[in-house]
Amino acid sequence: MIFPLEEMSKFKGGMYEITCAASRRAYQLAMIKDDDVEENDDKVVSLAARQLFTGEVQYRIETK
């Protein structure tokens, strides 16, 4: 999994939570066959991580 170093240093949350969010987002992108993956020739996980770190996609932690 490739995470941009600059964004990682600015990230205030835990690495476990962003890793979980990236893998769930990557699954979503793969299931819907997102055009961004094909257009940019990116790996799904890399695209998901970039979307999370840039704030293009938001996530939240659900508590039971």
N, CA, C and O atoms as a GROMACS GRO file, in nm:
protein
  256
    1MET      N    1   0.085  -0.116   0.000
    1MET     CA    2   0.000   0.000   0.000
    1MET      C    3   0.090   0.123   0.000
    1MET      O    4   0.180   0.134   0.083
    2ILE      N    5   0.065   0.215  -0.091
    2ILE     CA    6   0.149   0.333  -0.103
    2ILE      C    7   0.075   0.453  -0.046
    2ILE      O    8  -0.030   0.493  -0.098
    3PHE      N    9   0.131   0.511   0.060
    3PHE     CA   10   0.075   0.632   0.118
    3PHE      C   11   0.174   0.745   0.096
    3PHE      O   12   0.294   0.727   0.117
    4PRO      N   13   0.126   0.861   0.054
    4PRO     CA   14   0.215   0.975   0.032
    4PRO      C   15   0.276   1.020   0.165
    4PRO      O   16   0.205   1.044   0.262
    5LEU      N   17   0.408   1.031   0.169
    5LEU     CA   18   0.480   1.062   0.291
    5LEU      C   19   0.441   1.198   0.349
    5LEU      O   20   0.423   1.211   0.470
    6GLU      N   21   0.427   1.298   0.263
    6GLU     CA   22   0.394   1.432   0.312
    6GLU      C   23   0.257   1.434   0.380
    6GLU      O   24   0.242   1.494   0.487
    7GLU      N   25   0.158   1.369   0.320
    7GLU     CA   26   0.024   1.363   0.379
    7GLU      C   27   0.024   1.281   0.507
    7GLU      O   28  -0.049   1.312   0.602
    8MET      N   29   0.105   1.176   0.509
    8MET     CA   30   0.113   1.093   0.631
    8MET      C   31   0.166   1.173   0.748
    8MET      O   32   0.120   1.155   0.861
    9SER      N   33   0.263   1.260   0.724
    9SER     CA   34   0.321   1.338   0.834
    9SER      C   35   0.221   1.440   0.888
    9SER      O   36   0.230   1.479   1.004
   10LYS      N   37   0.127   1.484   0.805
   10LYS     CA   38   0.027   1.581   0.848
   10LYS      C   39  -0.096   1.514   0.912
   10LYS      O   40  -0.174   1.580   0.980
   11PHE      N   41  -0.111   1.386   0.889
   11PHE     CA   42  -0.230   1.315   0.935
   11PHE      C   43  -0.232   1.306   1.087
   11PHE      O   44  -0.133   1.265   1.149
   12LYS      N   45  -0.344   1.344   1.147
   12LYS     CA   46  -0.355   1.348   1.294
   12LYS      C   47  -0.415   1.221   1.354
   12LYS      O   48  -0.406   1.200   1.475
   13GLY      N   49  -0.475   1.138   1.273
   13GLY     CA   50  -0.536   1.016   1.324
   13GLY      C   51  -0.437   0.902   1.333
   13GLY      O   52  -0.317   0.918   1.308
   14GLY      N   53  -0.488   0.786   1.367
   14GLY     CA   54  -0.405   0.668   1.378
   14GLY      C   55  -0.383   0.602   1.243
   14GLY      O   56  -0.469   0.608   1.155
   15MET      N   57  -0.268   0.541   1.225
   15MET     CA   58  -0.238   0.474   1.100
   15MET      C   59  -0.329   0.354   1.077
   15MET      O   60  -0.362   0.322   0.962
   16TYR      N   61  -0.371   0.289   1.182
   16TYR     CA   62  -0.462   0.175   1.167
   16TYR      C   63  -0.594   0.221   1.107
   16TYR      O   64  -0.647   0.155   1.018
   17GLU      N   65  -0.647   0.334   1.155
   17GLU     CA   66  -0.777   0.378   1.105
   17GLU      C   67  -0.769   0.422   0.958
   17GLU      O   68  -0.862   0.394   0.882
   18ILE      N   69  -0.662   0.489   0.917
   18ILE     CA   70  -0.652   0.531   0.778
   18ILE      C   71  -0.626   0.410   0.688
   18ILE      O   72  -0.670   0.409   0.572
   19THR      N   73  -0.556   0.310   0.738
   19THR     CA   74  -0.534   0.188   0.661
   19THR      C   75  -0.664   0.114   0.640
   19THR      O   76  -0.692   0.066   0.530
   20CYS      N   77  -0.745   0.104   0.745
   20CYS     CA   78  -0.876   0.038   0.733
   20CYS      C   79  -0.966   0.116   0.637
   20CYS      O   80  -1.035   0.056   0.554
   21ALA      N   81  -0.966   0.248   0.649
   21ALA     CA   82  -1.049   0.331   0.561
   21ALA      C   83  -1.004   0.317   0.416
   21ALA      O   84  -1.088   0.310   0.326
   22ALA      N   85  -0.874   0.312   0.392
   22ALA     CA   86  -0.822   0.298   0.256
   22ALA      C   87  -0.858   0.163   0.196
   22ALA      O   88  -0.893   0.154   0.078
   23SER      N   89  -0.850   0.058   0.275
   23SER     CA   90  -0.884  -0.073   0.220
   23SER      C   91  -1.033  -0.085   0.192
   23SER      O   92  -1.073  -0.149   0.095
   24ARG      N   93  -1.116  -0.024   0.277
   24ARG     CA   94  -1.261  -0.025   0.248
   24ARG      C   95  -1.294   0.058   0.125
   24ARG      O   96  -1.377   0.019   0.043
   25ARG      N   97  -1.228   0.173   0.112
   25ARG     CA   98  -1.252   0.258  -0.005
   25ARG      C   99  -1.202   0.188  -0.132
   25ARG      O  100  -1.267   0.197  -0.236
   26ALA      N  101  -1.090   0.121  -0.124
   26ALA     CA  102  -1.038   0.047  -0.239
   26ALA      C  103  -1.136  -0.061  -0.281
   26ALA      O  104  -1.156  -0.083  -0.401
   27TYR      N  105  -1.197  -0.128  -0.186
   27TYR     CA  106  -1.297  -0.229  -0.217
   27TYR      C  107  -1.416  -0.165  -0.289
   27TYR      O  108  -1.467  -0.220  -0.388
   28GLN      N  109  -1.461  -0.049  -0.239
   28GLN     CA  110  -1.572   0.020  -0.304
   28GLN      C  111  -1.537   0.056  -0.449
   28GLN      O  112  -1.617   0.032  -0.540
   29LEU      N  113  -1.418   0.111  -0.469
   29LEU     CA  114  -1.376   0.150  -0.604
   29LEU      C  115  -1.369   0.029  -0.697
   29LEU      O  116  -1.407   0.038  -0.814
   30ALA      N  117  -1.321  -0.082  -0.646
   30ALA     CA  118  -1.311  -0.203  -0.728
   30ALA      C  119  -1.450  -0.258  -0.762
   30ALA      O  120  -1.473  -0.304  -0.873
   31MET      N  121  -1.541  -0.253  -0.667
   31MET     CA  122  -1.674  -0.308  -0.689
   31MET      C  123  -1.755  -0.225  -0.788
   31MET      O  124  -1.832  -0.279  -0.868
   32ILE      N  125  -1.739  -0.093  -0.784
   32ILE     CA  126  -1.817  -0.009  -0.875
   32ILE      C  127  -1.744   0.016  -1.007
   32ILE      O  128  -1.797   0.080  -1.098
   33LYS      N  129  -1.621  -0.037  -1.016
   33LYS     CA  130  -1.539  -0.019  -1.136
   33LYS      C  131  -1.529   0.129  -1.172
   33LYS      O  132  -1.564   0.171  -1.281
   34ASP      N  133  -1.479   0.205  -1.076
   34ASP     CA  134  -1.469   0.350  -1.086
   34ASP      C  135  -1.384   0.393  -1.207
   34ASP      O  136  -1.280   0.334  -1.235
   35ASP      N  137  -1.430   0.496  -1.277
   35ASP     CA  138  -1.360   0.546  -1.395
   35ASP      C  139  -1.224   0.607  -1.361
   35ASP      O  140  -1.133   0.603  -1.443
   36ASP      N  141  -1.209   0.663  -1.240
   36ASP     CA  142  -1.082   0.724  -1.200
   36ASP      C  143  -0.968   0.623  -1.203
   36ASP      O  144  -0.855   0.658  -1.235
   37VAL      N  145  -0.997   0.500  -1.170
   37VAL     CA  146  -0.894   0.396  -1.171
   37VAL      C  147  -0.845   0.372  -1.313
   37VAL      O  148  -0.725   0.364  -1.338
   38GLU      N  149  -0.937   0.361  -1.406
   38GLU     CA  150  -0.900   0.334  -1.544
   38GLU      C  151  -0.837   0.456  -1.611
   38GLU      O  152  -0.742   0.442  -1.688
   39GLU      N  153  -0.889   0.576  -1.583
   39GLU     CA  154  -0.838   0.698  -1.645
   39GLU      C  155  -0.695   0.729  -1.603
   39GLU      O  156  -0.612   0.767  -1.686
   40ASN      N  157  -0.666   0.713  -1.474
   40ASN     CA  158  -0.535   0.749  -1.422
   40ASN      C  159  -0.438   0.633  -1.419
   40ASN      O  160  -0.321   0.649  -1.383
   41ASP      N  161  -0.485   0.515  -1.457
   41ASP     CA  162  -0.400   0.395  -1.455
   41ASP      C  163  -0.337   0.374  -1.318
   41ASP      O  164  -0.223   0.330  -1.307
   42ASP      N  165  -0.414   0.406  -1.213
   42ASP     CA  166  -0.368   0.391  -1.075
   42ASP      C  167  -0.405   0.255  -1.020
   42ASP      O  168  -0.497   0.189  -1.069
   43LYS      N  169  -0.334   0.215  -0.919
   43LYS     CA  170  -0.375   0.099  -0.842
   43LYS      C  171  -0.492   0.144  -0.756
   43LYS      O  172  -0.499   0.260  -0.716
   44VAL      N  173  -0.583   0.055  -0.728
   44VAL     CA  174  -0.704   0.090  -0.655
   44VAL      C  175  -0.670   0.140  -0.514
   44VAL      O  176  -0.729   0.238  -0.467
   45VAL      N  177  -0.577   0.074  -0.447
   45VAL     CA  178  -0.543   0.113  -0.310
   45VAL      C  179  -0.474   0.249  -0.309
   45VAL      O  180  -0.499   0.330  -0.219
   46SER      N  181  -0.388   0.275  -0.405
   46SER     CA  182  -0.321   0.405  -0.412
   46SER      C  183  -0.421   0.517  -0.435
   46SER      O  184  -0.411   0.624  -0.374
   47LEU      N  185  -0.518   0.494  -0.523
   47LEU     CA  186  -0.621   0.594  -0.548
   47LEU      C  187  -0.705   0.617  -0.423
   47LEU      O  188  -0.736   0.731  -0.389
   48ALA      N  189  -0.741   0.510  -0.354
   48ALA     CA  190  -0.820   0.523  -0.232
   48ALA      C  191  -0.743   0.602  -0.125
   48ALA      O  192  -0.801   0.689  -0.060
   49ALA      N  193  -0.615   0.573  -0.108
   49ALA     CA  194  -0.535   0.646  -0.010
   49ALA      C  195  -0.526   0.793  -0.046
   49ALA      O  196  -0.538   0.879   0.041
   50ARG      N  197  -0.504   0.822  -0.173
   50ARG     CA  198  -0.495   0.962  -0.216
   50ARG      C  199  -0.627   1.034  -0.190
   50ARG      O  200  -0.626   1.149  -0.145
   51GLN      N  201  -0.740   0.969  -0.218
   51GLN     CA  202  -0.870   1.030  -0.195
   51GLN      C  203  -0.891   1.061  -0.047
   51GLN      O  204  -0.946   1.166  -0.012
   52LEU      N  205  -0.847   0.972   0.040
   52LEU     CA  206  -0.863   0.994   0.184
   52LEU      C  207  -0.772   1.104   0.236
   52LEU      O  208  -0.816   1.191   0.312
   53PHE      N  209  -0.646   1.102   0.196
   53PHE     CA  210  -0.552   1.202   0.245
   53PHE      C  211  -0.581   1.341   0.192
   53PHE      O  212  -0.555   1.439   0.263
   54THR      N  213  -0.634   1.353   0.072
   54THR     CA  214  -0.664   1.486   0.017
   54THR      C  215  -0.800   1.537   0.062
   54THR      O  216  -0.833   1.652   0.037
   55GLY      N  217  -0.879   1.452   0.127
   55GLY     CA  218  -1.010   1.494   0.175
   55GLY      C  219  -1.119   1.482   0.070
   55GLY      O  220  -1.232   1.525   0.094
   56GLU      N  221  -1.088   1.424  -0.044
   56GLU     CA  222  -1.188   1.404  -0.148
   56GLU      C  223  -1.298   1.309  -0.100
   56GLU      O  224  -1.414   1.322  -0.137
   57VAL      N  225  -1.259   1.214  -0.016
   57VAL     CA  226  -1.351   1.119   0.044
   57VAL      C  227  -1.333   1.127   0.195
   57VAL      O  228  -1.221   1.127   0.245
   58GLN      N  229  -1.443   1.133   0.266
   58GLN     CA  230  -1.440   1.138   0.413
   58GLN      C  231  -1.477   1.001   0.469
   58GLN      O  232  -1.542   0.920   0.403
   59TYR      N  233  -1.432   0.976   0.591
   59TYR     CA  234  -1.470   0.853   0.660
   59TYR      C  235  -1.498   0.886   0.805
   59TYR      O  236  -1.461   0.992   0.854
   60ARG      N  237  -1.563   0.794   0.872
   60ARG     CA  238  -1.590   0.812   1.015
   60ARG      C  239  -1.579   0.676   1.083
   60ARG      O  240  -1.596   0.571   1.021
   61ILE      N  241  -1.550   0.681   1.209
   61ILE     CA  242  -1.539   0.559   1.289
   61ILE      C  243  -1.672   0.538   1.359
   61ILE      O  244  -1.720   0.625   1.432
   62GLU      N  245  -1.730   0.423   1.337
   62GLU     CA  246  -1.857   0.391   1.401
   62GLU      C  247  -1.831   0.316   1.530
   62GLU      O  248  -1.749   0.224   1.535
   63THR      N  249  -1.900   0.354   1.633
   63THR     CA  250  -1.890   0.283   1.760
   63THR      C  251  -2.019   0.208   1.784
   63THR      O  252  -2.128   0.254   1.748
   64LYS      N  253  -2.006   0.093   1.844
   64LYS     CA  254  -2.125   0.010   1.870
   64LYS      C  255  -2.185   0.042   2.002
   64LYS      O  256  -2.285  -0.018   2.041
   0.00000   0.00000   0.00000
